[in-house]
Amino acid sequence: MNGHIKPVDLSRASRLVNHGPTVLVSARHGGVDNVMAVAWCCGLDFDPPKLTVVLDRIAHTRSLVEASGKFVVHVPNVAQLQLTEDLGTHSFYDDPGKLAAAGATLFDIPGHDLPFVEGCSAWLACELIREPHIEDAYDLFLGQVTEAWADDRVFRNGHWHFETAGPEWRSLHHVAGGHYYAIGEAMDAVRKPD
Amino acid sequence: MNGHIKPVDLSRASRLVNHGPTVLVSARHGGVDNVMAVAWCCGLDFDPPKLTVVLDRIAHTRSLVEASGKFVVHVPNVAQLQLTEDLGTHSFYDDPGKLAAAGATLFDIPGHDLPFVEGCSAWLACELIREPHIEDAYDLFLGQVTEAWADDRVFRNGHWHFETAGPEWRSLHHVAGGHYYAIGEAMDAVRKPD
């Protein structure tokens, strides 16, 4: 766990995904770790922070989430473009060596029996909020964020710093096929009184 | 309805929100139209396309969605930064003249009894998929996209063209307060065979 990985206050954790990045979802069960890319991840509540992820039933990682009741949401960055693509298009069911083939390196965070992917911009440890009907009907999973961390080279003091971090730190926003956009220019609106 | 607004094939409609933009949600009931900004909107399925939106119970627009069972998801752009901020921070409950104050102009699309906001990049007409438990417990609403349109100056042939459209067409990605990022640079990963 490198020295740039710093805790994020839970009241600010929703900001890690508020801008709609494509994420990685990892889980562990029965001695097996896996990671998949997920374009459909979304904030659900601020405090305590909750989020939603859509996990297709053909995804092996989904089976680990269902079995263990927990998962990690990661915010990958431009330096991980090909890693993200590979983790989203290859299945453990076809290739149990998928993580190594994609170049994913895992690390542990003490107190969490979960696999974390090195090199991301942020990590959100989540407990599955069980809602069997919507899991079955829509592949939609709800999670409560129990602890969050970010790399302080791109997120610190509760704010993203894409403007000043290098371009390799920008979040990825998947469109279709192998096509993505990086997050772009910062802009501020005037917040007017009610 | 200006001549640049073109239908989007439903099989491609999920691409309109796949990259995680902040959206506008509008609805109509009993002769009242309203629009709110929503950062938490997410794809849910491809074909037929479905999506999720989180609508806080303090939002007047939510009451119109609940009463009418339908809504429009809009993808606003940089030219609409202040409009988006104003629609997200002011409530019809406090100011029934909110739309005019924000400078929102509505238009109709034949066959849809719904209010559409001029100047956006894309519009998705949705029917509410009733799931009362998750609406009540999480403020989470599911919609099936019944028809979609985009402005062909920024989305055409099933693809976003942020790279070649002017910077005013970039989508908005809200972080917190009045702070947003525009979508940025396009990038392609190599899609490797299984």
HADDOCK unambig.tbl for C-alpha pairs under 7 A between the chains (distance, minus, plus):
assign (segid A and resid 15 and name CA) (segid B and resid 175 and name CA) 5.76 0.50 0.50
assign (segid A and resid 15 and name CA) (segid B and resid 176 and name CA) 6.86 0.50 0.50
assign (segid A and resid 18 and name CA) (segid B and resid 39 and name CA) 6.67 0.50 0.50
assign (segid A and resid 18 and name CA) (segid B and resid 174 and name CA) 6.44 0.50 0.50
assign (segid A and resid 18 and name CA) (segid B and resid 175 and name CA) 5.53 0.50 0.50
assign (segid A and resid 19 and name CA) (segid B and resid 20 and name CA) 6.51 0.50 0.50
assign (segid A and resid 19 and name CA) (segid B and resid 21 and name CA) 6.89 0.50 0.50
assign (segid A and resid 19 and name CA) (segid B and resid 173 and name CA) 4.57 0.50 0.50
assign (segid A and resid 19 and name CA) (segid B and resid 174 and name CA) 5.26 0.50 0.50
assign (segid A and resid 19 and name CA) (segid B and resid 175 and name CA) 5.57 0.50 0.50
assign (segid A and resid 20 and name CA) (segid B and resid 19 and name CA) 6.53 0.50 0.50
assign (segid A and resid 20 and name CA) (segid B and resid 20 and name CA) 3.82 0.50 0.50
assign (segid A and resid 20 and name CA) (segid B and resid 21 and name CA) 6.23 0.50 0.50
assign (segid A and resid 20 and name CA) (segid B and resid 173 and name CA) 6.82 0.50 0.50
assign (segid A and resid 21 and name CA) (segid B and resid 19 and name CA) 6.89 0.50 0.50
assign (segid A and resid 21 and name CA) (segid B and resid 20 and name CA) 6.22 0.50 0.50
assign (segid A and resid 39 and name CA) (segid B and resid 18 and name CA) 6.69 0.50 0.50
assign (segid A and resid 40 and name CA) (segid B and resid 42 and name CA) 5.86 0.50 0.50
assign (segid A and resid 40 and name CA) (segid B and resid 43 and name CA) 5.61 0.50 0.50
assign (segid A and resid 40 and name CA) (segid B and resid 44 and name CA) 6.88 0.50 0.50
assign (segid A and resid 41 and name CA) (segid B and resid 42 and name CA) 6.86 0.50 0.50
assign (segid A and resid 42 and name CA) (segid B and resid 40 and name CA) 5.87 0.50 0.50
assign (segid A and resid 42 and name CA) (segid B and resid 41 and name CA) 6.87 0.50 0.50
assign (segid A and resid 42 and name CA) (segid B and resid 42 and name CA) 6.09 0.50 0.50
assign (segid A and resid 43 and name CA) (segid B and resid 40 and name CA) 5.62 0.50 0.50
assign (segid A and resid 44 and name CA) (segid B and resid 40 and name CA) 6.88 0.50 0.50
assign (segid A and resid 44 and name CA) (segid B and resid 54 and name CA) 6.58 0.50 0.50
assign (segid A and resid 54 and name CA) (segid B and resid 44 and name CA) 6.58 0.50 0.50
assign (segid A and resid 81 and name CA) (segid B and resid 189 and name CA) 6.34 0.50 0.50
assign (segid A and resid 82 and name CA) (segid B and resid 189 and name CA) 5.40 0.50 0.50
assign (segid A and resid 82 and name CA) (segid B and resid 190 and name CA) 6.85 0.50 0.50
assign (segid A and resid 85 and name CA) (segid B and resid 189 and name CA) 6.40 0.50 0.50
assign (segid A and resid 90 and name CA) (segid B and resid 194 and name CA) 6.01 0.50 0.50
assign (segid A and resid 173 and name CA) (segid B and resid 19 and name CA) 4.56 0.50 0.50
assign (segid A and resid 173 and name CA) (segid B and resid 20 and name CA) 6.80 0.50 0.50
assign (segid A and resid 174 and name CA) (segid B and resid 18 and name CA) 6.43 0.50 0.50
assign (segid A and resid 174 and name CA) (segid B and resid 19 and name CA) 5.25 0.50 0.50
assign (segid A and resid 175 and name CA) (segid B and resid 15 and name CA) 5.76 0.50 0.50
assign (segid A and resid 175 and name CA) (segid B and resid 18 and name CA) 5.51 0.50 0.50
assign (segid A and resid 175 and name CA) (segid B and resid 19 and name CA) 5.55 0.50 0.50
assign (segid A and resid 176 and name CA) (segid B and resid 15 and name CA) 6.84 0.50 0.50
assign (segid A and resid 178 and name CA) (segid B and resid 188 and name CA) 5.47 0.50 0.50
assign (segid A and resid 178 and name CA) (segid B and resid 189 and name CA) 4.95 0.50 0.50
assign (segid A and resid 178 and name CA) (segid B and resid 190 and name CA) 6.22 0.50 0.50
assign (segid A and resid 178 and name CA) (segid B and resid 191 and name CA) 5.69 0.50 0.50
assign (segid A and resid 179 and name CA) (segid B and resid 187 and name CA) 6.12 0.50 0.50
assign (segid A and resid 179 and name CA) (segid B and resid 188 and name CA) 4.71 0.50 0.50
assign (segid A and resid 179 and name CA) (segid B and resid 189 and name CA) 6.54 0.50 0.50
assign (segid A and resid 180 and name CA) (segid B and resid 186 and name CA) 5.87 0.50 0.50
assign (segid A and resid 180 and name CA) (segid B and resid 187 and name CA) 5.27 0.50 0.50
assign (segid A and resid 180 and name CA) (segid B and resid 188 and name CA) 6.07 0.50 0.50
assign (segid A and resid 181 and name CA) (segid B and resid 183 and name CA) 6.82 0.50 0.50
assign (segid A and resid 181 and name CA) (segid B and resid 184 and name CA) 5.93 0.50 0.50
assign (segid A and resid 181 and name CA) (segid B and resid 185 and name CA) 5.40 0.50 0.50
assign (segid A and resid 181 and name CA) (segid B and resid 186 and name CA) 4.33 0.50 0.50
assign (segid A and resid 181 and name CA) (segid B and resid 187 and name CA) 5.75 0.50 0.50
assign (segid A and resid 182 and name CA) (segid B and resid 183 and name CA) 6.69 0.50 0.50
assign (segid A and resid 182 and name CA) (segid B and resid 184 and name CA) 5.09 0.50 0.50
assign (segid A and resid 182 and name CA) (segid B and resid 185 and name CA) 5.25 0.50 0.50
assign (segid A and resid 182 and name CA) (segid B and resid 186 and name CA) 6.40 0.50 0.50
assign (segid A and resid 183 and name CA) (segid B and resid 181 and name CA) 6.80 0.50 0.50
assign (segid A and resid 183 and name CA) (segid B and resid 182 and name CA) 6.67 0.50 0.50
assign (segid A and resid 183 and name CA) (segid B and resid 183 and name CA) 4.81 0.50 0.50
assign (segid A and resid 183 and name CA) (segid B and resid 184 and name CA) 4.69 0.50 0.50
assign (segid A and resid 184 and name CA) (segid B and resid 181 and name CA) 5.95 0.50 0.50
assign (segid A and resid 184 and name CA) (segid B and resid 182 and name CA) 5.11 0.50 0.50
assign (segid A and resid 184 and name CA) (segid B and resid 183 and name CA) 4.72 0.50 0.50
assign (segid A and resid 184 and name CA) (segid B and resid 184 and name CA) 3.54 0.50 0.50
assign (segid A and resid 184 and name CA) (segid B and resid 185 and name CA) 6.66 0.50 0.50
assign (segid A and resid 185 and name CA) (segid B and resid 181 and name CA) 5.41 0.50 0.50
assign (segid A and resid 185 and name CA) (segid B and resid 182 and name CA) 5.26 0.50 0.50
assign (segid A and resid 185 and name CA) (segid B and resid 184 and name CA) 6.67 0.50 0.50
assign (segid A and resid 186 and name CA) (segid B and resid 180 and name CA) 5.88 0.50 0.50
assign (segid A and resid 186 and name CA) (segid B and resid 181 and name CA) 4.35 0.50 0.50
assign (segid A and resid 186 and name CA) (segid B and resid 182 and name CA) 6.40 0.50 0.50
assign (segid A and resid 187 and name CA) (segid B and resid 179 and name CA) 6.12 0.50 0.50
assign (segid A and resid 187 and name CA) (segid B and resid 180 and name CA) 5.28 0.50 0.50
assign (segid A and resid 187 and name CA) (segid B and resid 181 and name CA) 5.76 0.50 0.50
assign (segid A and resid 188 and name CA) (segid B and resid 178 and name CA) 5.48 0.50 0.50
assign (segid A and resid 188 and name CA) (segid B and resid 179 and name CA) 4.71 0.50 0.50
assign (segid A and resid 188 and name CA) (segid B and resid 180 and name CA) 6.07 0.50 0.50
assign (segid A and resid 189 and name CA) (segid B and resid 81 and name CA) 6.32 0.50 0.50
assign (segid A and resid 189 and name CA) (segid B and resid 82 and name CA) 5.39 0.50 0.50
assign (segid A and resid 189 and name CA) (segid B and resid 85 and name CA) 6.40 0.50 0.50
assign (segid A and resid 189 and name CA) (segid B and resid 178 and name CA) 4.95 0.50 0.50
assign (segid A and resid 189 and name CA) (segid B and resid 179 and name CA) 6.53 0.50 0.50
assign (segid A and resid 190 and name CA) (segid B and resid 82 and name CA) 6.83 0.50 0.50
assign (segid A and resid 190 and name CA) (segid B and resid 178 and name CA) 6.24 0.50 0.50
assign (segid A and resid 191 and name CA) (segid B and resid 85 and name CA) 6.99 0.50 0.50
assign (segid A and resid 191 and name CA) (segid B and resid 178 and name CA) 5.69 0.50 0.50
assign (segid A and resid 194 and name CA) (segid B and resid 90 and name CA) 5.99 0.50 0.50
